Amino acid sequence: MASGAVAPPAPPLTGARRGFGGRGVLHRQRLAATPMKDEPVVSANGGKEEMVADSINVARKASLPGLSSSLSNRTTVTPTPLHLAEPSDLRFNRLRPSVEESDCKYKRYFGRYVAQEAIMDEEYWIAAWLRAENHYEDQSGDRYVESFKRKYASQEFHALKKRCGKQFGEKYTCFVAVKNDDLTRTVLNSVVGTLDLCVRHPLHGEKYPVEPGNSPFYSRIYQPDQPKFAYLTNVCVAKYARRQGIASNMLLLAIDAARLDGAETIYIHVHKDNLPAQRLYDHIGFKMVDMDGARQSSDLRLLSFSKH
């Protein structure tokens, strides 16, 4: 699994479960790219698109349009976030704007999708919910799993907004992949993938980005005389939308955005047993980092992508 932004306030998730590849030419503001696929599209419903008005249960039995992330398009519970006292403009029935209307700095077009920055609260919420589903994907039989996902997604939603709103010393950006068609959809039913990008100078005493959850107590003093680096995390794609080049196109958009923000090297962690993710990162150009005696988990491997 890949992982993410350096020392985030909430437990990050590990990354892409399927490998996608391909490249296109990225331009600031808009990016036109040909669709990229390493593997054929797999559909569990005879090749039909998931239903436009998928119903989900919001806040205990309130039915609103939303996102179904299962392969069989069964109803998925997407609850209202906790901590409602915190500022939020979250509306589950908000219709998505057209791609042309969205005020995004970076965009990457591919196939029936477009990768772009998350701007609306609904995009942040679905990004958090996808991470919760990804985190608990192997525990679907647990009787309390929906409660676990609800709590995880709510905490990640607020932490994600806080990270992306804090731009002092480090720049966090949440990228999402959304459907790009002429159908009327809610924002919740449009987002199919997400990842995070952090760009900053290294901290005092820091040589490599550390694994999520294992951040040492470095002095929070940046080294502006050292080159900036970028760190990617929380790469995940909805189950029904996998094997369509979504992960690879989000990664390529994030890499080019990191370069434009001044990062010389882009890092990402991957689990040693996550072979699809390893193939994906290798195809894009990530290489294993020689830690040279630095402390490293036995389960995660640090990869890097250099613009040189």
Secondary structure, DSSP 8 states (H G I E B T S, - for coil): --B-SSS-SS------SS---------SS--B-----SS----SSTT----TT-EEEETTTEEEE----STT----B----S-TTS-----TT-B---TTTS--S-EEEETTEEEEE--SHHHHHHHHHHHHHHHTGGGTT-TTHHHHHHHHHHHHHHHHHHHHH--SSEEEEEEEEEE-SSS--BSTTTEEEEEEEEEE--BTT-SS---TT------S-B-TTS--EEEEEEEEE-GGG-SSSHHHHHHHHHHHHHHHTT-SEEEEEEETT-HHHHHHHHHHT-EE---TT----SSEEEEEEE--
